[in-house]
Amino acid sequence: MKVYLSIFTLKKQGQFRYTLNVRIFSPYELTHLARHELTEVQAQHFGEMPVEYITGHVTFANLDFKVTPDVLIPRVETEELIALASSLCLDISSKPKLQPLQSLHIADVGTGSGAIAIGLAKLLGKNGQNFVMTLSDISGPALKIATENWERLLPSDIAVFIKSDLLQQYPPGEKFHLMIANLPYIPSERIRSLSPSVIEYEPHLALDGGPEGLTLISLFLEQAITQLLPEGKILLEMDYTHAAEILTLHSAWAGLVVSDSFGQPRFAVLSRKNK
């Protein structure tokens, strides 16, 4: 939590007033700043800017990612999505249709900083699984950050980067075993209630999911029908209010909702009804 103290100095007649806003950093924020050799005094100049943007770095899934205001700061609950994706990959790999040496084809749609794709790639590498990773985003600057993070953290692995509005620019014949989408899912009306550090600094393009928060997810599910292999899975991160709607958005998909470690419905795992 961020606290701002206002200190006023008034002359006797009241003609002048001096205001000093002092940001009180949380222990996490102070530790983060110190890790990147920045002092509390230096950080005061940035106002309410998240410390991750101040330093240009965030620790996620035990990895150091570069972040800028062109990408969302990955949240801790999204680390659970990576673990779930890894489990799905093991399940898909065990299917008879997948040959032992065949690579899993995985897409991370709306990749942002690349945190999900890179975190998952690290896990798959440790498990000895072969994979081909495609990272896409509608934002060119975001895709540039994702590319830089991949080259820093996985220099020996090859990935495909696509600037795409959802799946519109994907090669029509390309199909995937797993498609992950952490798309904007916050209902438009709720955007204004978010903390100033989010509203003023994080990209609204990556936050606003339309009137109900499901606009982009619904479009993605429509487009994914032709891009997912019959045995494939879709993994979504969603708003906690979507549990009742997410499984009925499109008649082609069936699945289940998975809660996060806080007990909130957070993820949906979908597969095609008619394989």
C-alpha positions in Angstrom: 0.0 0.0 0.0 1.3 3.5 -0.9 0.8 6.4 1.5 1.3 10.1 0.6 1.8 12.7 3.3 1.0 16.3 2.5 3.0 18.9 4.5 1.8 22.5 4.3 3.7 25.6 5.3 1.6 28.8 5.4 2.8 32.4 5.7 1.0 34.5 8.4 -1.3 36.2 5.8 -1.9 33.0 4.0 -0.5 34.3 0.6 1.8 31.3 0.1 1.4 27.6 0.5 4.1 25.0 0.0 3.1 21.4 -0.6 5.4 18.4 -0.3 4.1 15.0 -1.2 6.2 12.2 0.3 5.8 8.6 -0.9 6.1 6.0 1.8 7.4 2.8 0.1 6.4 -0.6 1.3 9.2 -3.1 2.4 8.8 -5.0 -0.9 9.3 -1.7 -2.9 12.3 -0.7 -0.8 13.9 -4.1 -1.3 13.2 -4.0 -5.1 14.8 -0.5 -5.3 17.8 -1.6 -3.3 18.3 -4.7 -5.5 18.6 -2.3 -8.5 20.8 0.2 -6.6 18.2 2.9 -6.3 17.5 4.8 -3.1 14.2 5.9 -1.7 15.2 9.5 -2.3 15.9 8.9 -5.9 12.6 7.1 -6.4 10.6 10.0 -4.9 11.1 11.8 -8.2 8.8 9.3 -10.0 5.7 9.9 -8.0 3.3 6.9 -7.9 5.1 5.1 -10.7 5.4 1.3 -9.9 8.9 0.5 -8.7 9.1 -2.1 -11.5 8.8 0.6 -14.1 11.2 2.8 -12.1 13.9 0.1 -12.3 12.8 -1.4 -15.6 12.8 -4.9 -14.1 10.4 -7.3 -12.3 11.0 -10.7 -10.8 8.5 -13.3 -12.0 8.7 -17.1 -11.8 12.2 -16.6 -10.3 13.3 -14.8 -13.5 14.3 -11.2 -14.1 12.2 -9.6 -16.8 12.6 -6.3 -18.4 9.4 -4.2 -18.2 8.4 -0.8 -19.5 5.0 1.1 -19.5 4.4 -0.6 -22.8 3.7 -3.9 -21.0 1.7 -4.9 -17.9 3.7 -5.8 -14.8 3.1 -9.6 -14.5 1.2 -10.5 -11.3 2.1 -13.2 -8.9 -1.2 -15.1 -9.5 -0.2 -15.5 -13.1 2.7 -17.7 -12.0 0.0 -20.3 -11.2 -1.1 -20.2 -14.8 2.4 -21.3 -15.8 2.3 -24.3 -13.5 -1.1 -25.2 -14.9 0.2 -24.9 -18.4 3.1 -27.2 -17.6 0.7 -29.8 -16.3 -1.4 -29.6 -19.4 1.7 -30.0 -21.6 2.5 -33.2 -19.7 -1.0 -34.5 -20.2 -1.0 -33.6 -23.9 2.4 -35.3 -24.4 1.0 -38.5 -22.9 -1.7 -38.9 -25.6 -1.1 -41.6 -28.2 -1.5 -39.1 -31.0 1.7 -37.3 -30.0 4.8 -39.2 -31.0 7.6 -39.3 -28.3 9.9 -37.0 -30.2 7.2 -34.7 -31.6 7.4 -31.1 -30.4 4.5 -29.4 -28.6 3.3 -26.4 -30.6 2.4 -23.7 -28.1 1.0 -20.1 -28.6 1.1 -17.3 -26.0 -1.5 -14.8 -27.3 -1.2 -11.3 -25.9 2.2 -12.1 -24.6 3.1 -8.6 -23.3 6.6 -8.9 -21.7 6.8 -12.6 -22.6 6.7 -13.6 -19.0 4.2 -16.5 -19.4 5.9 -18.0 -22.5 9.4 -17.7 -21.1 8.4 -19.1 -17.7 6.7 -22.0 -19.3 9.6 -22.6 -21.7 12.0 -22.8 -18.7 9.8 -25.5 -17.1 9.4 -27.5 -20.2 13.2 -27.4 -20.8 13.7 -28.8 -17.3 11.2 -31.5 -18.0 13.0 -32.4 -21.2 10.0 -31.7 -23.4 10.4 -30.5 -27.0 8.4 -27.5 -27.9 8.0 -24.7 -30.4 6.8 -21.4 -28.9 4.9 -18.7 -30.7 4.5 -15.3 -28.9 2.1 -12.7 -30.3 0.8 -9.3 -29.4 -1.1 -6.5 -31.1 1.4 -4.0 -29.6 4.7 -3.6 -31.5 6.5 -2.1 -28.5 5.3 -4.9 -26.3 6.5 -7.5 -28.7 9.9 -5.8 -28.8 10.1 -6.2 -25.0 9.1 -9.9 -25.2 11.8 -10.5 -27.9 14.4 -8.8 -25.7 13.4 -10.9 -22.7 13.5 -14.1 -24.7 17.0 -13.3 -26.0 18.2 -12.5 -22.5 16.7 -15.5 -20.7 16.5 -18.2 -23.4 19.4 -17.3 -25.8 19.8 -20.9 -27.0 16.1 -21.5 -27.8 14.2 -20.3 -30.8 10.8 -18.7 -30.7 8.4 -17.2 -33.3 7.2 -13.7 -32.7 4.1 -12.4 -34.5 2.5 -8.9 -34.4 -1.1 -9.9 -34.5 -4.6 -8.7 -33.4 -5.5 -11.9 -31.5 -5.0 -14.6 -34.2 -5.8 -12.6 -37.3 -2.2 -12.5 -38.5 -1.3 -16.1 -37.6 -0.6 -18.4 -40.6 -4.0 -20.0 -41.5 -2.7 -23.6 -41.6 -0.7 -23.4 -38.3 -2.2 -25.5 -35.5 -1.3 -25.7 -31.8 -1.4 -28.2 -29.0 -1.8 -25.5 -26.4 -2.9 -21.9 -26.7 -2.5 -19.6 -23.7 -4.3 -16.3 -23.6 -4.0 -13.8 -20.7 -6.0 -11.2 -22.5 -7.5 -7.9 -21.2 -10.4 -9.1 -19.0 -11.3 -6.2 -16.6 -14.8 -4.8 -17.3 -14.5 -1.2 -18.6 -16.5 0.3 -15.8 -14.1 -1.1 -13.2 -11.0 0.4 -14.8 -11.7 3.7 -13.0 -11.7 2.0 -9.6 -8.2 0.6 -10.0 -5.3 2.1 -8.0 -3.7 5.3 -9.5 -0.4 3.4 -10.0 -2.3 1.1 -12.4 -4.5 3.7 -14.1 -1.8 6.3 -14.7 1.0 4.0 -15.7 0.0 0.6 -17.0 -1.2 0.3 -20.6 -5.0 0.4 -20.8 -4.9 -1.6 -24.0 -3.8 -4.6 -21.9 -6.4 -4.0 -19.2 -9.8 -3.1 -20.7 -11.8 -6.2 -21.7 -14.9 -4.3 -22.8 -18.3 -3.8 -21.1 -18.3 -7.2 -19.4 -14.6 -7.9 -19.7 -15.2 -10.8 -22.1 -15.0 -9.0 -25.5 -11.5 -10.1 -26.5 -11.8 -13.5 -24.9 -14.9 -14.2 -26.9 -13.3 -13.1 -30.2 -10.2 -15.2 -29.4 -12.3 -18.4 -28.8 -14.1 -17.8 -32.1 -10.8 -17.5 -34.0 -9.1 -20.4 -32.2 -11.5 -23.0 -33.6 -9.4 -23.4 -36.7 -6.0 -23.0 -35.0 -6.2 -25.7 -32.3 -5.4 -29.4 -32.9 -8.2 -31.8 -32.0 -6.4 -33.0 -28.9 -5.3 -29.4 -28.0 -6.2 -27.3 -25.0 -6.9 -23.6 -24.4 -5.8 -22.0 -21.2 -7.2 -18.6 -20.2 -6.7 -16.3 -17.3 -9.9 -14.5 -16.4 -11.6 -12.1 -14.0 -13.1 -13.6 -10.9 -16.6 -12.5 -12.0 -16.4 -14.7 -15.2 -16.8 -18.1 -13.7 -20.5 -18.5 -14.8 -20.0 -17.1 -18.3 -16.6 -18.3 -19.4 -17.7 -21.9 -20.2 -20.7 -20.8 -22.3 -19.1 -18.1 -24.4 -18.9 -20.3 -27.5 -20.7 -23.6 -28.2 -17.5 -25.2 -29.7 -15.8 -25.3 -26.3 -16.2 -27.3 -23.1 -14.0 -27.2 -20.0 -13.6 -26.3 -16.4 -12.8 -23.3 -14.2 -9.7 -23.5 -11.9 -9.4 -21.4 -8.8 -6.1 -19.7 -7.7 -4.4 -20.2 -4.4 -6.6 -17.4 -2.9 -9.7 -19.4 -3.8 -10.8 -17.1 -6.6 -11.9 -18.5 -10.0 -9.0 -17.4 -12.1 -8.3 -19.8 -15.0 -10.3 -21.7 -17.5 -9.2 -24.9 -19.4 -11.1 -25.5 -22.6 -11.1 -28.2 -25.3 -13.1 -28.8 -28.4 -16.5 -30.6 -27.9 -16.3 -32.3 -31.3 -12.8 -33.6 -31.8 
